[in-house]
Amino acid sequence: DEETEEEEEEEEEYSTGAPDDGEKNSGLAVGFVSDRAFVARGKKIGVFKITENNQLEFSTTINDIASPGPSVFDTPSQMMLHQQDNKMLMLNEGNRNSIFCMDMNRGEIVDEWKT
């Protein structure tokens, strides 16, 4: 199954620690309400489940993060979860004059605030 193969490749990418994309982990946000941890890597955010014995288990990847407006979104940084872990605020390495808000249920940026 093509979808299962793709998920296995994503899981291997995060679990081996040596993906072939040349990107490095650049940010971490750990949920306060949810049992999730989010790791930024390039234009992707890896989603991990925190197990009962405090281990990380790969869950999914949020790919190709894009801003809702004309701004180009490069790499997420300074990530912070809020609103009961339903939203994530983050800065963009390529545009430090905006704060972006990602809806974690939809997996996409829904708002941008200019600073």
Steps between C-alpha positions, in 0.01 A plus 500: 500500500648834390371698800645251751836509320505880523420490874779246558748725319396799715527293817844372399610857424428613855586179685846438348618854561670504160252608231624559150352854474803669657283689751560511875248511783460869580218527752303310762162564659356260757127495563372589845148362454556247222749214502678636191840646422574699184843515335578755227726384216525722192150572369356201690381438853521145633226400743589248770288331765641488852443145627419393856869427569605848371629378164429670166305313236476647149144596407498711180661789314356841414651566156559815297402764752369804314374838615140598422593827332763626260789438745731210425553261791853357525581326825298501825680619812414607855198268510255532790175308551197684638121476531509154659760381241255570214709783352870554453662840477827514309742732330630458148877503447452692173261761644563605860234775477203264521360253749321204344217301660455137398178311568634165624174319419517608135880496474521835324575862574176691541617845606793739474561800725741774391732637768 
